[in-house]
Amino acid sequence: MTTIIVVAIIFLLISIVFQVAKTSEMVSVLKGMTQSRKDSNKILGWLLLIFMPVFFIGIVWSTMHYKSHFLPESASVHGVWIDNLFNISLIITGIVFVLTQFALFLFAYLYREQDGKKALYYPENNKLEMWWTIIPAIFMTVLVVTGLFYWYKITAPAPKDAMVIEVTGKQFNWIARYPGKDGKLGHKNFTLINDNNVLGMDWNDSLTHDDVLPTELHFVIGKPTKIIINSRDVMHNFDLPHFRVKMDAVPGIPTTFCFTPKYTTEDMRRITGNPKFNYELACAQICGQSHYAMKMSVVVQTQSEFDAWIKDQKPYYETMQPAPTAMAETVSAKDKKEEKK
Ligand SMILES: [Cu+2]
């Protein structure tokens, strides 16, 4: 019912505007064109002047209204640097935006066509041009140089004690792999991928035997975490919005990102005031029909909680039925038999 009323009101408003325009057109024919142009300039000037506060109030209102949808404070160390840079850029461009928009609408009203007013011919002012080139250039240089400084810091090689996790994107979920007790990820080869071996892990490499493939990502608070990002099919994007981490997952070319979580899941629940808050790994690259559903839960916990969790995880090698070594033995026994024949 409300929709019908809203549509009816919009329709009525459109027809009123149409009728007013038609009437003013008829009046202008009667009055003569010059007077009509002056009148319409006057109306336009006033409309733009009224639009200015509506426009600014609209910006402030929409910002406040959607504030609850904004990302909370960054949950990683480098995320704070990114947020600061973002805020500085926003403040500088915001001031310029408000001043120029204010002048735009005000000037449209002040300098509308009026009797006895003539436009001033002002061909050039080298001093003015010099300043409006130099000042933005200084701001741009400071922003770009600071941005580069932080970019190199964020993309610097991971420290040696960093925890290494491999994450592979596929249509339409993520596969996480943690090295087991040996602390090393085993060798894998895409030609070995099948329903029983989702990452194509090479069972001849004993390092693969304790690798764990959990359904959730677990990070340790304060511990540098290096993610090796892969894709099994198309391009995906490894996106941890709460940690300000975003990196393409490219088939055949592993990418990496190292970051340090700052708040545990519990801390973040307190900060956001949402007891159900959970970190999430999303895909930020439209990768197909079910792209929207491509996500994985993320938990940030203390080292002891993490140790207890990883201890409970069964290596992927041991979850296979029949065990891969048994399969390999059967195959090699079969081969030997055939050789004998
Ligand atoms: Cu994807």
Residues whose N, C-alpha, C, O or C-beta is under 5 A from the ligand:
A	BS01	CU	M235 H236 N237 C283 Q285 C287 M294
